[in-house]
Amino acid sequence: MRKSQMHITLFKSGKTPIPPLGYGGTERHIYWVAQKLVELGHKVTLVANPWSHIPGVDLRPVPAESDAQTWLRQIPADTDIVHFHERPAAEINKPYLVTTHGNGQPGEQFPLNTVFVSRRHAANHGSVHFVHPGLIPEDYTFSPEREPFAIFLAKSRWAVKNFKGAVRVARLAGLELRVVGSRNLPLNLQRWLPAIRGVRYYGTADEATKRDLLSKARCLIFPVRWEEPFGLSVTEALVSGCYVLATPYGSLPEIITPEVGVLSAKASELAKNAREPGGFDPHACRQRVLAGGFTLLDCVNRYLQCYERILTHGLLGEPGEAAPITHPGFVAKHLLPWED
């Protein structure tokens, strides 16, 4: 039976507060979800780091160094469902949902009632259950006017993000590449340096800087070499009116259509579309997010459907799925093909 109002406990242990002070994709996602649940009339409790704060949400703070049972004891007795954003450390006697945000290891088991962050992410882990993360379109600046530079938005030191490949694409296209996600220099000097061989570094830029760049860039270059679980950077770029050039791995074919970008593992092919952007309309890019199911409201509505199914049937899936999900064996950080 559908409940008009639920008491939902969001659970994330660890040292990072919600919202995070710097980078923290999972924590930022929880912050947005909690706000939307409150806006929709639900009672929300957050079990998290003591430095966390979400308006309208009851915080149950736990010191990061506490043991698992201390964390779990903070779950209110009257909660309807617990939404974990990590693997529960022990069995609990409450209905629950688990969101797995990253790639697992071969042979790893995931609890019952686990959702992943894309269709491909779920399939890679032997499941069919997923909820795409969503963003708040109004938080991003949209402009139909674009400038002749590309942007790279990822942790540049991770080999799977293929920063070198993004530089190669930009240089072949003759575009300056602006990099958000590189290491900061002392005193943030990287923000004052000119472009070095066509690459300008912004370090771990704040949200305002990132969103300003996305509102102006011609394209996002996202040539990952792994099974990308979701890629929030991609939807952030699209909602800002910025088309995307990416590899066809992981969730990216679920997000990027021919109207809003190109999927290829060849630097030359991506560079051609960076150099000649005529076929991509910024309005179509934004519409891909608004109508494609990638907003925060879309995400939270799907979570609510999951909660209701678990509360009604006890399981997210069918009775035959009442066993832990076992990772079928791909190696997450094995580098997938890339032609430089």
HELIX and SHEET records of a PDB file:
HELIX    1   1 GLY A   25  GLU A   39  1                                  15    
HELIX    2   2 ALA A   68  LEU A   72  1                                   5    
HELIX    3   3 ARG A  119  ASN A  124  1                                   6    
HELIX    4   4 PRO A  137  ASP A  139  5                                   3    
HELIX    5   5 ALA A  159  LYS A  161  5                                   3    
HELIX    6   6 PHE A  163  ALA A  173  1                                  11    
HELIX    7   7 PRO A  186  ARG A  191  5                                   6    
HELIX    8   8 GLU A  207  LEU A  214  1                                   8    
HELIX    9   9 LEU A  232  VAL A  239  1                                   8    
HELIX   10  10 LEU A  252  ILE A  255  1                                   4    
HELIX   11  11 ALA A  267  ARG A  275  1                                   9    
HELIX   12  12 PRO A  282  ALA A  291  1                                  10    
HELIX   13  13 LEU A  296  HIS A  313  1                                  18    
HELIX   14  14 PRO A  319  GLU A  321  5                                   3    
SHEET    1   A 6 ASP A  58  PRO A  61  0                                        
SHEET    2   A 6 LYS A  43  ALA A  48  1                                        
SHEET    3   A 6 HIS A   7  PHE A  11  1                                        
SHEET    4   A 6 ILE A  81  PHE A  84  1                                        
SHEET    5   A 6 TYR A  96  THR A  99  1                                        
SHEET    6   A 6 THR A 114  VAL A 115  1                                        
SHEET    1   B 2 GLN A 109  PHE A 110  0                                        
SHEET    2   B 2 ILE A 325  THR A 326 -1                                        
SHEET    1   C 6 VAL A 199  TYR A 201  0                                        
SHEET    2   C 6 GLU A 176  VAL A 180  1                                        
SHEET    3   C 6 GLU A 147  LEU A 153  1                                        
SHEET    4   C 6 ALA A 217  PHE A 222  1                                        
SHEET    5   C 6 TYR A 243  ALA A 246  1                                        
SHEET    6   C 6 GLY A 261  LEU A 263  1                                        
END                                                                             
